[in-house]
């Protein structure tokens, strides 16, 4: 049997991800580069996975791109919406998933999956940075805590504060004001996570919540946001250690399916 190698490339607004699959089942390499569309990120992500897998671009049987910058990627055989790719990637990791919450760098997506993993419907907010990864990036700089440390800091809080502003700009001013009044950093971070959760949960409930609920994307690594989301929605939320790769994984799975179909 000849092995089939496919690659999915997820070019987001703030990060580039790539996954190489062997025979549509085994992840043999993956990468996350913290810059996205319009930068060197996509090329660096691809170079890394090919080097790790000891492959060249010519060894790949099929490539699918997805994400914010998918249309500008010239090496793909096909491009697919990140909605479908995130759903497919999550379902591959957890076939009980029925609701997917993906908080991206600049948008929020709520997906509903069928029993076979097919995307049934979705709702998204891409008009405002509030509740997105960008919101957390801004707050991270104000508080001077790395964004990947916010979740741990939030869990230290005994008395989360309230961030009443939904606008990122106004919320930034509110956080600065609370800092100047001596509010504990952990309480402020917990309040920020709670603010994100409230915004996302409101959108999720409009689409309807069906268990099992899975969070996808980089913000799913933030334990403070995940905990706050569970309290808002009143349900357990599942994540995976590779949550940020779900879009690229889904794209690579689609690449395998397309290759098999076209070869037949």
N, C-alpha and C positions, 0 to 999 in steps of 0.2 A: 504494500500500500504506500502510495506517495503522500507525504505529509502536506497539508494545506496550511499556509501561513497568511493570516489576515491582520490588518491594522485598523484601529479606530483612532481618530484624532479629534479631540474635543477642544476647540479654540474658543475660549471664553473671553469675557471683557477684561478679566484680571489674571487669568492663568491659562496655561496650555497643558493639555494632558494627552498621553498616547498610551495605547495598549496593543500588544501583539498577542494573538491567539494562535495556538496550534490545534488544527482539526476542530475548531469551533468549541473546544472544551477546556483547554489548558492555557492559562495565562503564563506566558514564558518571559514577558518583560513589560514593565510599565514605567511611566515617568510623569512627574508634575513639575512644571516650570512656572514660577510665580509672576510671569508677565504674559499677556494675552494677545488679542488681535492687533495687528499693525506693528508688532515688535518682532524680535528674533526668537520669541518664545516657541512658536510652532516648530521651527527648524531645530531648535535645541532639544525639544521634547522628542522629536522623531530620531534625531541623531543618537540620543541617549538610548532609546529602546532598541534600535538596530544594533548598536554596539554591544549592549547587554545580551541580546539574543544571538550575537555573532551572525547577523544577516545583513544583506544589502537591500536597498529599495527594490532591486530587480528580483529578489527572492520572494517578495510579497505577491500573493496571488490576487489580492483585492484590497482596496483601501476605501474606507468611508469616512468622510469628515462631518462634523456636527458642531453645534455651538454658534455663538455670536459671529465668529469670523469664518464660518464654514464656506461661504461663497467666494472668499478671496484665496482659498487654498487650491493650488493648481495641480497637485499630484493625486487628487482623488479620482476614483472610478465612479463614485456617486456621493451625493450629499443628502443628509437626512436631518430633519428637525430634532433639536435637543429634547423636545418633549417625548418623542418616541424612543430615543436612545436612552434617556434616563430611566424610563419605564422598563425597558428591556434589560438594562444593566442591573437595576434593583431586583427584578424578578429572577434573574440568573442567580443572584446571591441568596434571595429569600422568596421562594415560590408561594409563600403565604401572603405576600404583600398585596394589598388592595388599594391603599391610599399612599401616595408618594408626595412628600413635601420637599421641594428642592429650593433652597435659598441660594441664589447665585450672587455674583458680584454686583449686578445692577437690576435684578428682577427676582420675583417670587413666583414659583410655579407649583400648583397643586394638581396632581394627576390622580385619576381613578382608573384602576386596572381590572380587567375581567379575570375569570378564574384561570385562563390560559396565558395571562400576562399581557394580553392585547390592550392598548390604550382605548378606554371607553370615552372619556371626556376630560377636560382640563379647564382650569381658570388661572389667570396670571395677572400680575401687576408689574408693568414695566414703565410706569409713568413717574414714579417717585422712588428715591433712594432709601426712604424710610423702611426699616425692616429687612434690608439687604446686607450683603457682605460689605458694601461700600459704607453703609451707616456704621458698622462695627469698626471699619478701618479709621474713619474720622474720629470716633470716640476713643479708639486706642491711642491715637496721637495726642489727643487732649489730655488724657489721663496718664500718658507716658508709660503704658504697659503694652508689651507686644501683643498683637491680636490673638496669637495662638495661646496666650496665657490668661486671657480674659475669663474663660470658662472656669478654670481652677480658682481664680480669685473670687468669682461670683459665689462659688460654693462655700466660701468662708463667711459669707454674710449671715448675720442674725436678724438684721432689720433692713431689708431692701428698700431703697428710697423710690420715689415715684418720679418718672420723667413724663411730664404731661404733654409736651410738644410732640406732634407727629412728624413735623418737618425737620429734616436733618440739620438745617442751618439754625433754626430756633432751638432744637434740642442741644446743639453744641453750646450755644450761649447759656442754656439752662444748666448744663453740666459744669461749665466754668464757674457759674454763680454758686452752685452747690459746693464745689471744691473750695471756693473762697470762704464759705461759711464753716468749713471744717468737717464736712460730711465724710465719714470713713470711706476710704477708697473701695473696700470690698462691698459696702452697701450701695455705693454709686454704680459699680460694675454690675451688681445684681439687678439694680434698677434698669440699667441699659439692656441687659438680657431680657428682663421682663417686658420692656417696651417693644423689643423685637418680636417676642413671643405673642404679645397681644395683637400686634399688627398682622402677623402671619396667621394666627389662629382665626382671626376675624374673616380673612380671605378663605381659609380652609373650610370653615363652617358654612360659608356660602355655597361651596361645591359639594358639601356633605362628607361626613367622615365615616369610612367603613374600615373596620379592623381587618388585617393587621396594618398599622401605620408605620411607615419607614421614612426616615429623613435621609436625603441625598445631598451631595455637594459639600463644599468646604466648611460651611457653618455648622454642619452636623457634627463636627469635631468639638464644637463648643458645648461642654457639658452644662454650662449655665443656661444657655438657650434651650437645650434639649429638656432639662428639668422644668424650666418655666413653661415650655410648650406642653409638657405632660400635665402640669397643673391647670393650664388654660383649657385643654381639650378633655381632661379627665380620662386619659387613656395612656397606656404604655407606648412609647415611641422607640422603635428599633433603629439602630445604626450599624454600620460595618466599619472596620478599620480602613477600608479602601473606599469610603463613601465619596471622596472627591473624584474617583476614577469611574463612577457609574456611567457617566455619559460616554466616555471613550470606550468602556467595556461594551456598552450597548451598540455602539457604532461598529466595533470589531465583530460582534455577533451578527449584525446585519450584513457585514461584508462577507462573512462565511456563507450565510444563506443565499445571498445574491450570486456568489461564485458557484455554488452548487447548482442553483437554478439555471444560470446561464450556460454552465457546462453541459447540463442535460439537453 
